[in-house]
C-alpha cells in the first residue's frame, strides 16, 4: 500500500495521516465509506449463522429477565420468534471466517499488519437495540450496514471506570458525551481503544465491526520466558561477578535489583530469539480448537481452475505471518505452526501472505514453476489456502 495515497474510505486522507493523527488517538467519521458493503449480509443470514454449532453468537436484551440480559448461542428459530419487538441485539463473532468475500474488506485496512487484526463481528439490532455504553481495549472500525444507528462517544476509560453491577456485560455507569451522530448505510466510524461508546439502533439495522487485537504484554513475556527456558534448558544462571560485601545479608538491595533487571532485559536484546518466541504466538488462530479443512486437488487441478477464473484464497480463519530478512520472508508461520518453504520461493510466500485473494494473473510468474505449484498444493491440502471456483462465490 502506498502510504501517501488518499483513501476514499478514510475520507480522502492517507494511511500515513490516519496512523499519525487518528490511530489510538481520536475518532474518525467518514460518510458513505463502504456503500457496497451494505447488502453483503442480511438479517436472515445472521440468524442462520447464530443457529450453527461452533459459531460464537450472543443476544443482549436491554429489558430481559434482568437488565441487560446476556444469552449465549447457538440459538434456535424458536428463540428468535419469542424475542420482543424492540431493544435487543444479536452479535455474531468472526463472520469473516464463514464468508470469505467479507474477509476481502480487510484489505482496505492493510496499512495495519495482519497479526493485529482480530475479526469482523456483525451485530443485528431491532429498534432501540444496544449493548449499552461501554469501552473496548482494542481499535475498532464500525461500518454501518442496513438501517441507522445513533453513536455517542465519550471519555477515555480503563479498568477503574465505574460499571453497572448485576450484569455480565461491562456497561459504564455514565458517559461524558463528546460526539453524537446518526450513521447511515455505508458510513464508517473509527473508535480508538479505551473510548466510551454507545450505539443505539434507530430502526432495524446491522453494523460490521472490524476489530484489532492487542495481545497483553504479560502474555508476550510468558512466551519469551518459555522460549528462553526451552532454548537454554535452565543452563543460564544469574551471574554476580564483582559483588561487594553484603552489609545486611537479609536485604535485596537496589544494586541486586539493577543487576537482575539487566540480566532479564538481555533476553529482549536477541531479536532472532524474540522472533522465534513471538511469531508462533502471534500467528495462532482466534479459536484454539480450529482445524482448517483442506482440498484434495492435484497440481493440474489447481492450474486449470485458476486459468478458468478460480481464485486462490487464504483461509479467513487462519492467521499467517512471516519474519523478514532483507525485505523477504525468512520464516513462515500459519496457525502457530512453522511452515517450511524453499528459499527461492520467498517472493511467492510474500505474495501469498500479504494478500488474501489471488488470481491467475497475480500468480503468472509461478504458473509453470513445478516446485512452487507443489508447495501451493501442499498448503491447499492443509487448508491454509483454498481454491474458490466461480460457482463457490455467490457474487
C-alpha positions, -999 to +999 in steps of 0.1 A: +000+000+000+012+035-009+012+053+024+008+087+006-022+077-015-055+094-004-080+067+006-117+074+000-128+050+028-107+072+052-124+104+039-095+112+015-067+112+040-037+089+035-029+058+056+001+076+069-020+106+080-046+083+096-019+065+116-003+097+126-034+117+136-061+092+145-049+057+153-053+052+190-058+090+195-092+102+183-123+090+164-129+095+127-163+095+109-164+090+072-198+093+054-206+067+027-172+050+030-184+015+021-217+017+001-212-017-014-209-035+019-244-027+030-261-056+012-234-082+017-253-098+046-289-099+056-306-103+090-317-138+079-281-147+072-272-136+107-299-156+123-289-187+104-253-183+114-263-179+150-280-213+149-249-232+139-228-251+164-193-236+168-204-201+159-199-176+187-232-158+190-248-136+217-281-119+223-283-088+245-318-078+258-318-045+275-352-053+291-349-091+296-354-112+327-328-089+342-315-056+329-290-061+301-296-099+300-270-118+280-278-150+262-252-173+246-257-193+214-262-213+194-298-203+192-329-218+176-355-203+153-380-205+182-357-182+203-358-155+176-396-158+173-400-152+210-379-121+212-396-087+218-402-062+190-376-038+203-344-033+225-324-064+216-292-071+197-278-102+181-240-103+178-221-129+158-183-131+161-158-138+133-184-137+104-155-132+080-144-168+088-176-181+072-179-156+044-145-153+026-159-125+004-165-104+036-129-110+046-118-093+014-128-060+030-099-063+055-077-054+025-088-018+030-071-018+063-038-035+053-019-004+064-020-023+098-003-057+098-024-088+096-012-101+130-031-071+146-064-079+130-089-099+151-121-105+131-152-090+117-181-091+142-216-083+129-244-070+150-281-070+141-304-049+161-341-040+161-353-005+171-337+005+204-312-024+203-279-017+220-252-034+242-251-003+264-224+023+269-190+005+271-154+006+261-132-018+242-095-024+248-088-025+211-092-004+180-124-009+160-138+003+127-176+003+127-192+002+093-230+006+091-249-019+070-287-016+066-306+009+088-294+037+110-276+038+144-270+066+168-234+066+181-224+086+211-187+087+221-174+098+255-145+098+279-113+076+280-119+046+302-099+019+319-105-010+344-112+016+372-141+032+353-174+026+372-196+000+357-232-012+364-234-041+388-256-072+383-248-079+347-222-100+329-217-071+305-192-044+312-216-014+310-204+020+321-224+039+347-222+071+327-207+088+297-194+123+291-207+126+256-184+145+232-197+130+199-233+124+189-241+114+153-266+092+134-247+070+110-263+058+077-257+028+055-221+027+043-208+051+069-176+043+088-167+053+124-133+046+139-132+043+177-098+042+194-092+018+224-105+029+258-130+054+244-165+051+258-191+045+231-228+036+228-246+027+196-284+026+196-304+012+167-329+038+153-346+011+133-337-024+121-300-022+114-267-040+111-232-030+119-199-045+108-172-042+135-136-047+123-117-053+155-079-052+160-065-074+187-038-062+211-020-091+229-013-085+266+023-076+273+023-102+301+013-129+276+041-119+253+065-122+283+052-157+290+061-168+255+096-152+257+103-169+291+090-202+278+112-199+247+142-190+268+137-220+291+134-243+261+164-228+243+187-227+274+173-257+292+178-238+325+215-236+320+217-198+320+220-188+357+222-154+374+257-140+375+271-116+400+308-114+394+323-082+411+298-084+440+308-063+470+305-074+507+269-076+519+265-053+549+229-066+555+226-102+543+188-102+547+184-074+522+175-075+485+193-043+476+188-018+448+222-029+434+210-065+432+177-055+416+196-035+390+218-064+382+188-088+379+169-064+357+199-060+334+202-098+330+164-102+325+164-075+298+192-092+280+166-118+269+149-090+249+181-079+232+183-110+209+160-101+180+161-136+165+152-152+198+123-128+201+110-136+166+112-174+174+093-168+206+066-144+194+059-153+158+042-187+166+021-170+193+010-141+171+000-164+143-022-186+165-058-188+153-086-170+171-102-202+183-080-229+199-100-258+185-099-245+149-088-270+123-088-259+087-103-282+061-081-289+031-089-296-005-077-328-023-065-312-056-037-321-079-013-295-093-031-298-127-065-292-109-052-260-094-036-248-126-067-254-147-090-240-120-070-207-118-069-204-156-107-209-157-111-179-134-109-195-099-093-176-070-066-187-046-078-175-012-061-175+021-083-193+047-101-164+065-099-182+098-062-190+096-036-165+108-005-162+087+027-141+091+064-143+082+096-129+096+118-110+073+154-110+061+165-083+036+128-075+030+117-110+021+102-139+041+127-160+060+103-180+083+066-186+077+041-193+105+005-203+100-019-210+129+010-212+153+030-237+132+063-231+114+058-239+077+089-248+057+094-234+022+123-234-003+142-201+000+138-193-037+101-192-032+103-162-007+087-138-032+058-162-037+054-166+001+053-128+005+026-125-022+005-153-006+009-139+030+004-102+021-027-107+000-059-125+009-071-134-026-051-141-058-059-146-094-041-165-122-027-131-133-013-125-098+004-159-099+016-156-136+053-158-126+047-191-109+022-208-131+048-231-147+071-234-116+066-270-105+083-265-071+061-235-064+029-253-076+037-284-054+042-261-024+008-244-031-008-278-035+005-289-001-009-258+016-042-262-001-043-298+012-036-285+047-064-259+043-043-228+048-052-216+013-081-229-008-092-227-044-125-209-048-143-219-080-165-194-097-196-213-086-185-211-050-187-173-049-223-160-045-214-129-064 
